[in-house]
Amino acid sequence: MAKLTKKSVFKSYDTKPETPMDKTTRVVRKMVDDDAEERQAKITRLRNARLEREANTPSETTAKERKARQSSGVTKR
């Protein structure tokens, strides 16, 4: 039986050099991923701002109810 060593058991394969098309694909995918991350961050920021604004703004129904009561012609004597 042959003596097994690291060199005889694990063959090293040479990696192919990156082709221009592979390089373009890699760069474009990185750009698309970066844009998606920026878009997601912007959406999250805007959503949080909207929710905060809605929480701090009084509801429109109470303002409309007050106007309706005042303009209904009921006066106190």
N, C-alpha and C positions, 0 to 999 in steps of 0.2 A: 504494500500500500504506500502511496506517495505521501510525503511529509507535507502537511498543510501549513501554510503561513499566511499572514495577512495579505501579502502581495499576490499569492496564488488564489486565495478565496475571494477577495473583494477586488474586482477589476475596476479600474478607474476609467470612466468614459470622458472623453473630451467634449466639452460643451461647444455647441455651434456658435459662431459669432452672431451678434444681433444684426439682422438685416435692416435695411432702411425702412421697410414697411413695419417691421416689429417695433422699431424705435418710434415711428410716427404713431402707431397704435398705442404704445405705452404713454407717450406724451399727451395724446388726445384724451385717453381715459383718465389721466391724472387731472387734466383741465376740467373735464366733465364732473369728476368727483368733487373737485374743489368748488365748482360753481354750485353743485347740489348742496354742499355743506353751508356755503354762504347763504343760499336761498332759504334753507331750513332755519338758520340762525335768524334771518330777517323775519321770517314768518312767525317764529316764536316770540321775537321782540315785539312785533306789531300786535300779536294776539294778547300778550301780557299788558301792553299799553291800553288796548281797547277794553280789556276786562277791568283794569284799574279805573279807567275813565267812567265806565258804566257803573262801577261800584260807588264812585264819588259823586255821580250826578243824581239828583233827585228824580224820581220817576215822573213821567209826563202826566200820568193820570191824576195825581194829587194836585198838580198845578192846574189842570183843566177843570177839576172839580171845584177848586177855589174860585176860578173865574166864573164858572156856571152859577155858583151860589151867590156871588156878588152881583151878577148881572140879571138874576132872576127877578129882581124888583122887590125883594123882601127887605123892608127897612125896620129898624128897631125904634120904638117910640117910648 
